[in-house]
């Protein structure tokens, strides 16, 4: 699904990631944890195609296609979804219009049957019910006037409707109360299948307790220094990132 090899990233001559490597197979859920400033969000920005980051070395392949030659919109149409730590606001554009046109563009790109309004409404009504939101939620402008937690729920709703193949969630649990966290985790678990993969970037174990990732990676000093299971988290909670870096 995703293969990153020896990736070097810098911004204004400051190295953010150095010889970074990661492989995610179809159907796997991976989590990345690391201290503030370790490059976690940078990784999501680079995969999404944000131009401010200089890639001096390395390769990124998505479904065996070179991601670095794709424009951001093509990456999205190919099946990559990125939920950023700070979702943007789009005044004047409702969730309904945004989702309809996004889903329509993806289906057209993949040469599938054109999306009609009846089919779209059926999809939306089914999924917004599972999300436990009223239909009025669709008429709100994208993230305008939303709390931090509502923005995260909104991103999860987009992911749920668009059904991407690779879901990258950057601190999706940040700012969520316990009920919202359960909803987010429920949607992720509903979407899990043998073809869809997740990369979850987080500081805390609470969301990981709900979704049970296949692998947990520790990003420290610009690269992944250790990968494993929940035993890594116990070590982090007891001794901090320095204890892992020392091993």
SULHU-V809604 format. One record per backbone hydrogen bond with DSSP energy under -1.0 kcal/mol. NH is the residue of the N-H (numbers start at 1). CO is the residue of the C=O. If there is no record, write none. Layout:
nh:co
NH:CO
NH:CO
//
This chain:
nh:co
2:24
3:61
4:22
5:59
7:20
8:57
9:17
10:54
11:14
14:11
16:9
17:9
18:222
20:7
22:4
24:2
28:25
30:198
31:215
32:200
33:217
38:35
43:39
44:40
45:41
46:42
47:43
48:44
49:45
50:45
54:10
56:8
57:8
59:5
61:3
62:65
63:1
65:62
67:60
69:66
70:67
75:71
76:72
77:73
78:74
80:75
81:166
83:168
90:142
93:90
95:140
96:138
98:94
99:95
100:96
101:97
102:98
103:99
104:100
105:101
106:102
107:103
108:104
109:105
110:106
111:108
112:107
120:116
121:117
122:118
123:119
124:120
125:121
126:122
127:123
128:124
129:125
130:126
131:127
133:128
137:134
138:135
139:136
142:93
144:141
146:143
151:147
152:148
153:149
154:150
155:151
156:152
157:153
158:154
159:155
160:156
161:157
162:158
163:159
165:79
166:79
167:197
168:81
169:199
170:83
171:201
174:171
176:173
181:177
182:178
183:179
184:180
185:181
186:182
187:183
188:184
189:185
190:186
191:187
192:188
197:165
198:28
199:167
200:30
201:169
202:32
209:205
211:207
212:208
214:29
215:29
216:228
217:31
218:226
219:33
220:223
223:220
225:218
228:216
232:229
234:230
235:231
236:232
237:233
238:234
239:235
240:236
245:241
246:242
247:244
//
